[in-house]
Amino acid sequence: MSTYLSAEVQAGFDAARKKALKQRHRLRVEADGLSVRVVRFLDDGFTLDAETAPRLPGLVNLYDGSKHISQCLVVATDEEDGEMHYEFKRATPVTDQAPVDYYQSEPTPAGLLGRPH
């Protein structure tokens, strides 16, 4: 049995693989008004389709659907199999509260009721 595939068949397989990877994730990256779908999310970064991926600036925002997940500082590292790999230099999770700059030992009550006199 032969394992040789013609260039057209191989191109079709590659296109189908890319399409399946894009549909699997809801993750997207936004930077400078551009929104690009993430092909694969990795522990140390993510990949985008090399043909449509712009040269992203260092600071990007990562979204899962409409939910803002994190703000990331990224650097493009390499291109492999039609995917551009971006590596995290920093990934800060987004929270709905401002960070406190002091230690809170335990939750404090919002107010105390005094004794009637």
Residue frames as a rotation matrix with the C-alpha (Angstrom) as fourth column:
MET 1
0.579 0.815 0.000 0.00
0.815 -0.579 0.000 0.00
0.000 0.000 -1.000 0.00
SER 2
-0.325 -0.695 0.641 1.30
0.696 -0.635 -0.336 3.44
0.640 0.337 0.690 -0.91
THR 3
0.130 0.324 -0.937 1.36
0.896 -0.444 -0.029 6.32
-0.425 -0.835 -0.348 1.57
TYR 4
-0.880 -0.466 0.097 2.02
0.450 -0.747 0.489 8.94
-0.155 0.474 0.867 -1.09
LEU 5
0.242 0.945 -0.220 -0.59
0.728 -0.327 -0.602 11.71
-0.641 -0.015 -0.767 -1.33
SER 6
-0.034 -0.207 0.978 -0.82
0.879 -0.471 -0.070 14.13
0.475 0.857 0.198 -4.18
ALA 7
-0.918 -0.398 -0.006 -0.25
0.363 -0.833 -0.418 17.82
0.162 -0.386 0.908 -3.47
GLU 8
-0.456 0.827 0.328 -3.96
-0.427 -0.527 0.734 18.60
0.780 0.195 0.594 -3.99
VAL 9
0.397 0.593 -0.700 -5.10
0.307 0.633 0.711 15.92
0.865 -0.497 0.070 -1.53
GLN 10
-0.301 -0.602 -0.740 -2.50
0.922 0.014 -0.387 17.00
0.243 -0.799 0.551 1.05
ALA 11
-0.933 0.003 0.360 -3.60
-0.019 -0.999 -0.040 20.64
0.360 -0.045 0.932 0.67
GLY 12
-0.018 1.000 0.005 -7.22
-0.306 -0.010 0.952 19.57
0.952 0.016 0.307 1.21
PHE 13
0.302 0.045 -0.952 -6.29
0.733 0.628 0.262 17.66
0.610 -0.777 0.157 4.38
ASP 14
-0.701 -0.649 -0.297 -4.32
0.698 -0.536 -0.476 20.66
0.150 -0.541 0.828 5.68
ALA 15
-0.713 0.507 0.483 -7.22
-0.320 -0.850 0.419 23.04
0.623 0.144 0.769 5.00
ALA 16
0.320 0.864 -0.388 -9.67
0.000 0.409 0.912 20.72
0.947 -0.292 0.131 6.76
ARG 17
-0.022 -0.420 -0.907 -7.34
0.923 0.340 -0.180 20.42
0.384 -0.842 0.380 9.78
LYS 18
-0.929 -0.347 0.129 -7.02
0.292 -0.902 -0.318 24.22
0.227 -0.258 0.939 10.04
LYS 19
-0.341 0.886 0.313 -10.77
-0.415 -0.440 0.796 24.68
0.844 0.142 0.518 9.77
ALA 20
0.413 0.484 -0.771 -11.42
0.411 0.657 0.632 22.10
0.813 -0.578 0.072 12.51
LEU 21
-0.398 -0.637 -0.660 -8.86
0.895 -0.111 -0.432 23.72
0.202 -0.763 0.614 14.83
LYS 22
-0.907 0.082 0.413 -10.40
-0.071 -0.997 0.041 27.17
0.415 0.008 0.910 14.32
GLN 23
-0.022 0.999 0.039 -13.91
-0.350 -0.044 0.936 25.95
0.936 0.007 0.351 15.06
ARG 24
0.064 0.008 -0.998 -12.87
0.680 0.731 0.049 24.16
0.730 -0.682 0.042 18.23
HIS 25
-0.586 -0.410 -0.699 -11.90
0.802 -0.419 -0.427 27.31
-0.118 -0.810 0.574 20.13
ARG 26
0.638 0.738 0.219 -13.87
0.736 -0.668 0.109 30.38
0.226 0.092 -0.970 21.07
LEU 27
0.240 -0.634 -0.735 -10.68
0.595 -0.502 0.627 32.13
-0.767 -0.588 0.257 22.08
ARG 28
0.604 -0.122 0.787 -9.66
0.665 -0.468 -0.582 35.25
0.439 0.875 -0.202 20.23
VAL 29
-0.249 -0.768 -0.589 -6.96
0.869 -0.446 0.214 37.86
-0.427 -0.459 0.779 20.53
GLU 30
0.784 0.471 0.406 -7.59
0.594 -0.758 -0.269 41.59
0.180 0.452 -0.873 20.13
ALA 31
-0.104 -0.819 -0.564 -4.94
0.681 -0.472 0.560 44.23
-0.725 -0.326 0.607 19.50
ASP 32
-0.822 -0.287 -0.491 -5.05
-0.040 -0.832 0.553 47.62
-0.568 0.475 0.673 17.79
GLY 33
-0.128 0.886 -0.445 -8.68
-0.824 -0.345 -0.450 47.15
-0.553 0.309 0.774 16.77
LEU 34
-0.283 -0.028 -0.959 -8.01
-0.738 0.645 0.199 43.74
0.613 0.764 -0.203 15.16
SER 35
0.223 0.377 0.899 -9.68
-0.812 0.582 -0.043 40.55
-0.540 -0.720 0.436 16.35
VAL 36
-0.200 -0.404 -0.893 -8.07
-0.806 0.586 -0.085 37.21
0.557 0.703 -0.442 15.40
ARG 37
0.830 0.551 0.090 -9.27
-0.521 0.708 0.476 33.71
0.198 -0.442 0.875 16.32
VAL 38
-0.128 -0.857 0.500 -6.80
-0.924 0.286 0.253 31.56
-0.359 -0.429 -0.829 18.28
VAL 39
0.152 0.108 -0.982 -6.03
-0.663 0.748 -0.021 28.24
0.733 0.655 0.185 16.57
ARG 40
0.301 -0.111 -0.947 -4.41
0.550 0.832 0.077 26.52
0.779 -0.544 0.312 19.57
PHE 41
0.618 -0.121 0.777 -3.97
-0.628 -0.670 0.395 27.62
0.473 -0.732 -0.490 23.17
LEU 42
0.200 -0.672 -0.713 -0.84
0.357 0.728 -0.585 26.33
0.913 -0.138 0.385 24.87
ASP 43
0.553 -0.058 -0.831 0.61
0.833 -0.002 0.554 26.57
-0.034 -0.998 0.048 28.39
ASP 44
-0.254 -0.800 -0.544 3.26
0.680 -0.548 0.487 29.07
-0.688 -0.246 0.683 27.28
GLY 45
-0.772 -0.007 -0.636 1.29
-0.334 -0.846 0.415 30.91
-0.541 0.532 0.651 24.58
PHE 46
0.331 0.896 0.296 -1.02
0.043 0.299 -0.953 30.43
-0.943 0.329 0.061 21.62
THR 47
-0.758 -0.517 0.398 -0.94
0.407 0.103 0.908 29.96
-0.510 0.850 0.132 17.86
LEU 48
0.199 0.757 -0.622 -2.69
-0.351 -0.538 -0.767 31.85
-0.915 0.371 0.159 15.07
ASP 49
0.679 0.080 0.730 -3.16
0.607 0.499 -0.619 30.99
-0.414 0.863 0.290 11.42
ALA 50
-0.257 -0.930 -0.262 0.06
0.549 -0.364 0.752 32.16
-0.795 0.049 0.604 9.75
GLU 51
-0.509 0.083 0.857 -1.67
0.834 -0.200 0.515 33.25
0.214 0.976 0.033 6.54
THR 52
0.301 0.757 0.580 -4.12
0.491 -0.644 0.587 35.63
0.818 0.108 -0.565 8.24
ALA 53
0.512 -0.127 -0.850 -2.23
0.839 -0.137 0.526 36.48
-0.183 -0.982 0.037 11.44
PRO 54
0.803 -0.278 0.527 -1.08
-0.040 -0.907 -0.418 40.07
0.594 0.315 -0.740 11.65
ARG 55
-0.348 -0.904 -0.248 2.21
0.475 0.058 -0.878 41.01
0.809 -0.423 0.409 13.27
LEU 56
0.661 0.699 -0.275 0.79
0.556 -0.209 0.805 41.55
0.505 -0.684 -0.526 16.72
PRO 57
0.124 -0.592 0.797 2.20
-0.511 -0.726 -0.460 44.26
0.851 -0.350 -0.392 18.94
GLY 58
-0.782 -0.591 -0.201 3.49
-0.142 0.481 -0.865 43.26
0.607 -0.648 -0.460 22.35
LEU 59
-0.850 0.490 0.195 0.32
-0.241 -0.032 -0.970 43.95
-0.469 -0.871 0.145 24.36
VAL 60
-0.642 0.682 -0.349 -2.83
-0.246 0.248 0.937 41.99
0.726 0.687 0.008 23.45
ASN 61
-0.361 0.634 0.684 -6.12
-0.875 0.024 -0.484 41.11
-0.324 -0.773 0.546 25.11
LEU 62
-0.945 0.027 -0.326 -7.32
-0.087 0.940 0.330 37.50
0.315 0.340 -0.886 25.23
TYR 63
-0.302 0.926 0.225 -11.07
-0.940 -0.250 -0.231 36.78
-0.158 -0.281 0.947 25.12
ASP 64
-0.946 0.235 0.222 -13.18
0.251 0.967 0.045 33.64
-0.204 0.099 -0.974 25.49
GLY 65
-0.002 0.933 0.359 -16.25
0.986 -0.059 0.159 34.59
0.170 0.354 -0.920 23.49
SER 66
0.429 0.204 0.880 -17.19
0.187 -0.973 0.134 37.96
0.884 0.107 -0.456 24.96
LYS 67
0.978 -0.075 -0.196 -15.49
0.193 -0.052 0.980 37.39
-0.084 -0.996 -0.037 28.33
HIS 68
0.482 -0.856 0.185 -12.17
-0.563 -0.465 -0.683 39.20
0.671 0.225 -0.706 28.78
ILE 69
0.836 -0.185 -0.517 -9.77
0.403 0.846 0.348 36.59
0.373 -0.499 0.782 30.23
SER 70
0.378 -0.791 -0.482 -6.37
0.673 -0.122 0.729 38.24
-0.635 -0.600 0.486 30.39
GLN 71
0.924 -0.296 -0.242 -4.10
-0.381 -0.776 -0.504 40.96
-0.039 0.558 -0.829 29.18
CYS 72
0.677 -0.654 0.339 -0.91
0.546 0.754 0.365 39.50
-0.494 -0.062 0.867 27.74
LEU 73
0.380 -0.707 -0.596 2.49
-0.782 -0.590 0.201 40.66
-0.493 0.390 -0.778 26.64
VAL 74
0.747 -0.003 0.665 3.48
0.233 0.938 -0.258 38.39
-0.623 0.348 0.701 23.75
VAL 75
-0.102 -0.783 -0.613 6.34
-0.755 -0.340 0.560 37.84
-0.647 0.521 -0.557 21.36
ALA 76
0.853 0.339 -0.398 6.21
-0.522 0.571 -0.634 35.95
0.012 0.748 0.664 18.04
THR 77
0.218 -0.806 0.550 8.60
-0.481 0.402 0.779 33.00
-0.849 -0.434 -0.300 18.23
ASP 78
-0.836 -0.544 0.066 8.27
-0.227 0.454 0.862 30.80
-0.499 0.706 -0.503 15.16
GLU 79
0.151 0.845 -0.513 6.09
-0.961 0.004 -0.277 29.59
-0.232 0.535 0.812 12.33
GLU 80
-0.886 -0.402 0.230 5.41
-0.360 0.910 0.204 25.88
-0.291 0.099 -0.952 11.91
ASP 81
-0.740 0.586 0.330 2.82
0.655 0.739 0.157 23.95
-0.152 0.333 -0.931 9.86
GLY 82
-0.366 0.599 0.712 1.01
0.485 -0.530 0.695 27.12
0.794 0.600 -0.097 8.83
GLU 83
0.738 0.582 -0.342 0.67
0.577 -0.280 0.767 28.37
0.351 -0.764 -0.542 12.41
MET 84
-0.083 -0.712 0.697 2.40
-0.084 -0.692 -0.717 31.38
0.993 -0.118 -0.003 13.95
HIS 85
0.243 0.088 -0.966 3.38
0.849 0.462 0.255 30.72
0.468 -0.883 0.038 17.58
TYR 86
0.124 -0.149 0.981 3.19
-0.331 -0.938 -0.100 33.58
0.935 -0.312 -0.166 20.10
GLU 87
-0.200 -0.319 -0.926 4.78
0.728 0.584 -0.358 33.09
0.655 -0.746 0.116 23.50
PHE 88
0.843 0.530 0.092 3.65
0.298 -0.603 0.740 34.79
0.448 -0.596 -0.667 26.71
LYS 89
-0.432 -0.877 0.209 6.14
0.215 -0.325 -0.921 37.09
0.876 -0.353 0.329 28.38
ARG 90
-0.957 0.275 0.088 3.39
-0.160 -0.252 -0.954 38.08
-0.240 -0.928 0.285 30.81
ALA 91
-0.447 0.890 -0.095 -0.26
0.216 0.210 0.953 37.02
0.868 0.405 -0.286 31.17
THR 92
-0.983 0.125 0.136 -2.26
-0.175 -0.399 -0.900 38.96
-0.058 -0.908 0.414 33.76
PRO 93
-0.515 0.857 -0.023 -5.74
0.835 0.507 0.215 37.59
0.196 0.092 -0.976 34.56
VAL 94
-0.611 0.420 0.671 -8.53
-0.199 -0.902 0.383 40.14
0.766 0.100 0.635 34.45
THR 95
-0.646 0.437 -0.626 -10.50
0.763 0.372 -0.528 40.64
0.002 -0.819 -0.574 37.68
ASP 96
0.140 0.792 0.594 -13.55
0.594 -0.547 0.590 42.69
0.792 0.270 -0.547 38.49
GLN 97
0.926 0.096 -0.364 -11.96
0.365 -0.469 0.804 44.19
-0.094 -0.878 -0.470 41.64
ALA 98
0.559 -0.775 0.293 -9.03
-0.466 -0.586 -0.663 46.53
0.686 0.234 -0.689 42.03
PRO 99
0.124 -0.578 -0.807 -6.05
0.594 0.694 -0.406 45.00
0.795 -0.429 0.429 43.81
VAL 100
0.986 0.159 0.042 -5.52
0.052 -0.543 0.838 46.07
0.156 -0.824 -0.544 47.41
ASP 101
0.218 -0.966 0.138 -2.15
-0.102 -0.163 -0.981 47.41
0.971 0.200 -0.134 48.49
TYR 102
-0.350 -0.301 0.887 -2.42
-0.912 -0.108 -0.396 46.26
0.215 -0.948 -0.237 52.09
TYR 103
-0.881 -0.035 -0.471 -2.89
0.030 0.991 -0.131 42.98
0.471 -0.129 -0.872 53.96
GLN 104
-0.003 0.923 0.384 -6.44
-0.877 -0.187 0.443 42.03
0.481 -0.336 0.810 54.96
SER 105
-0.853 -0.388 0.348 -6.36
-0.518 0.711 -0.476 39.51
-0.063 -0.587 -0.807 57.79
GLU 106
-0.666 0.716 0.212 -10.08
0.687 0.698 -0.200 38.71
-0.291 0.013 -0.957 57.68
PRO 107
-0.333 0.591 0.734 -13.18
0.557 -0.505 0.659 40.31
0.761 0.629 -0.161 56.24
THR 108
-0.949 0.044 -0.313 -14.30
0.232 -0.575 -0.784 43.35
-0.214 -0.817 0.535 58.24
PRO 109
-0.076 0.994 0.072 -17.94
0.918 0.098 -0.384 44.24
-0.389 0.037 -0.921 58.70
ALA 110
-0.241 0.061 0.969 -19.32
0.692 -0.689 0.215 47.17
0.681 0.722 0.124 56.72
GLY 111
-0.292 0.160 0.943 -20.65
-0.504 -0.863 -0.009 48.78
0.813 -0.478 0.333 59.92
LEU 112
-0.791 0.026 -0.611 -21.46
0.497 0.610 -0.618 48.05
0.357 -0.792 -0.495 63.58
LEU 113
0.261 0.909 0.326 -24.70
0.196 -0.380 0.904 48.67
0.945 -0.172 -0.277 65.40
GLY 114
-0.722 -0.528 0.446 -24.25
-0.264 -0.386 -0.884 50.55
0.639 -0.756 0.139 68.65
ARG 115
-0.613 0.495 -0.616 -26.00
0.780 0.506 -0.369 49.86
0.130 -0.706 -0.696 71.97
PRO 116
0.223 0.733 0.643 -29.10
0.370 -0.674 0.640 51.89
0.902 0.095 -0.421 72.74
HIS 117
-0.803 -0.577 0.150 -28.48
0.123 -0.406 -0.906 54.35
0.583 -0.709 0.397 75.56
